[in-house]
Amino acid sequence: MKRDPQAYRIGLQGVVWREALRFIHQRERFVAALVRPLIWLLVFAAGFRSVLGISIIEPYETYITYETYIVPGLVAMIQLFNGMQSSLTLVYDAEMGGMRVLLTSPLPRWYLLLCKLLGGVVVSIFQVLAFLLIAELVIVDLPPWGVVALLPVLVISGLMLGALGMLLSSTIRQLENFAGIMNFVIFPMFFLSSALYPLWRMRESSELIYRICALNPFTHAVESLRFAVYLQANLQSLAIVAGCAVVFFALAVWGYDPKQSLMRRRALS
Amino acid sequence: MSVESGIVVSGVSFAYGRRTVLSELSLALRGGRLTALLGPNGAGKTTLIALLCGLVGAERGTITVLGQDMGRNPRAGLARMGIVFQQQTLDLDLSVLQNMRYFAALRGLAGRAADARIDTCLARMGLAGRAGEKARLLNGGHRRRLEIARALVHEPAVLILDEPTVGLDVPSRDALVRHVHALCAEDGITVLWATHLVDEVWDDDDLVVLHEGRVRAAGAVREVLAQTATAIVLDAFAALTGDADDAGPERGAAT
């Protein structure tokens, strides 16, 4: 199998296919993935539209509605939740034994984890497309080619957020401990970013919070997506997102190394 | 039937924190034979299996599967190994066929060749005609059969089973034991069967008795019985470990 590219392709297809099948079987997950951002878009944004004025900032060329502003942030939120959901699935798999089936495949471990990551990215892109379709029909008006331009950026941001989830899953031993992820990862990442408010607004309130937001890789995922929708590239943000994806994934592979103590506890539990 | 075609463990130690689980463990399993790895709960059976299939790395010593050093080149060993874990590892939301195809893909098999192998393996384990059923709908015995069928899909030379009969009723357990013995006899597969149930060990099997992380006896069942001057495996185990309490091996009918 070492020199057989066919085996690598088949392995990738198998893992992605399984992720897609699991997603199809878990309809509640799909509904939840859509309802969450739609509530933010239709309810939260409606309430805050008059409170939070948006000045003209890049990449926008004119004044925009608040709903339009938060769409990229909600797209990134879908990927953030999907990444954490994948992490939850990994912890579940580790507890229920499914992970052992994956990790005892003769394909290299890093490649198997990459397949798993790509499977999660594919699922997240379907969720995003469904959300954008509803958003476009109901409330916002996005550039016609924006969604197409968004796709490659969705892959990069999805890889970063999925890799973060994978890294976290390598440190969590029990499913019960996963609730901490919500409090200590998802909420801080989402709220300390440019998803809901522009960074200049944060700076008006607190220089410290602004700096934290500027360092948050989720901010850069949001900004990469925001620029892509308007057929522009925010190269700095893209580079940060891609760099974080590589670092998070490398750490996740390290976390799943059989020689690491975390992996030991999991394998024997 | 040589040791080279089986599994060789040399001086392997493993600790979980300060607790030593395996200590300077060495054993050699003959190829084409069924070796029962008998030991009470906590003896180190599952740890040994995790080491054999590369889920954890040994602190000291070497493990060779079919001549492949699992420390240096685990993938070559894994490619020829089928594993059934103690814990059930099926995806219950997927069908029997989907579970098989997923596993086959992880072994680089797809398309008609994979489906042909899947049909053969399912038929072999008495699951022909159930490919479309959700794994969740199978009873415990059939889920175990499915896991074994899955482990055979890539035609492994070594099959490792970690207490595969846990939770099964007596008829399902007996059927499974017969199936695996038949696989070994007919296909020449090297089988390592970890168990704490003495009546799963047949007279012509090989036997390794593991206790407190050390091998207490190894060889053909008759050799172990002769070595301990006992007539049955249960007595041999008691003689080797001084342990016949609740944590020790049981007769299957009593479980």
Chai-1 contact restraints between the chains, C-beta under 6 A:
chainA,res_idxA,chainB,res_idxB,connection_type,confidence,min_distance_angstrom,max_distance_angstrom,comment,restraint_id
A,M1,B,A79,contact,1.0,0.0,6.0,A-B,restraint_1
A,M1,B,G108,contact,1.0,0.0,6.0,A-B,restraint_2
A,A7,B,G108,contact,1.0,0.0,6.0,A-B,restraint_3
A,I10,B,A105,contact,1.0,0.0,6.0,A-B,restraint_4
A,I10,B,G108,contact,1.0,0.0,6.0,A-B,restraint_5
A,I10,B,A110,contact,1.0,0.0,6.0,A-B,restraint_6
A,G11,B,A105,contact,1.0,0.0,6.0,A-B,restraint_7
A,G11,B,L106,contact,1.0,0.0,6.0,A-B,restraint_8
A,G14,B,Y102,contact,1.0,0.0,6.0,A-B,restraint_9
A,G14,B,A105,contact,1.0,0.0,6.0,A-B,restraint_10
A,G14,B,L106,contact,1.0,0.0,6.0,A-B,restraint_11
A,R18,B,Y102,contact,1.0,0.0,6.0,A-B,restraint_12
A,H25,B,D93,contact,1.0,0.0,6.0,A-B,restraint_13
A,G97,B,F85,contact,1.0,0.0,6.0,A-B,restraint_14
A,G97,B,Q87,contact,1.0,0.0,6.0,A-B,restraint_15
A,G97,B,T89,contact,1.0,0.0,6.0,A-B,restraint_16
A,G98,B,T89,contact,1.0,0.0,6.0,A-B,restraint_17
A,R100,B,F85,contact,1.0,0.0,6.0,A-B,restraint_18
A,R100,B,T89,contact,1.0,0.0,6.0,A-B,restraint_19
A,V101,B,T89,contact,1.0,0.0,6.0,A-B,restraint_20
A,T104,B,C53,contact,1.0,0.0,6.0,A-B,restraint_21
A,T104,B,L78,contact,1.0,0.0,6.0,A-B,restraint_22
A,T104,B,I83,contact,1.0,0.0,6.0,A-B,restraint_23
A,S105,B,L106,contact,1.0,0.0,6.0,A-B,restraint_24
A,P106,B,R75,contact,1.0,0.0,6.0,A-B,restraint_25
A,P106,B,L78,contact,1.0,0.0,6.0,A-B,restraint_26
A,P106,B,A79,contact,1.0,0.0,6.0,A-B,restraint_27
A,P258,B,L55,contact,1.0,0.0,6.0,A-B,restraint_28
A,P258,B,V56,contact,1.0,0.0,6.0,A-B,restraint_29
A,P258,B,G57,contact,1.0,0.0,6.0,A-B,restraint_30
A,K259,B,G57,contact,1.0,0.0,6.0,A-B,restraint_31
A,R264,B,V56,contact,1.0,0.0,6.0,A-B,restraint_32
A,A267,B,A50,contact,1.0,0.0,6.0,A-B,restraint_33
A,A267,B,L55,contact,1.0,0.0,6.0,A-B,restraint_34
A,A267,B,V56,contact,1.0,0.0,6.0,A-B,restraint_35
A,L268,B,T47,contact,1.0,0.0,6.0,A-B,restraint_36
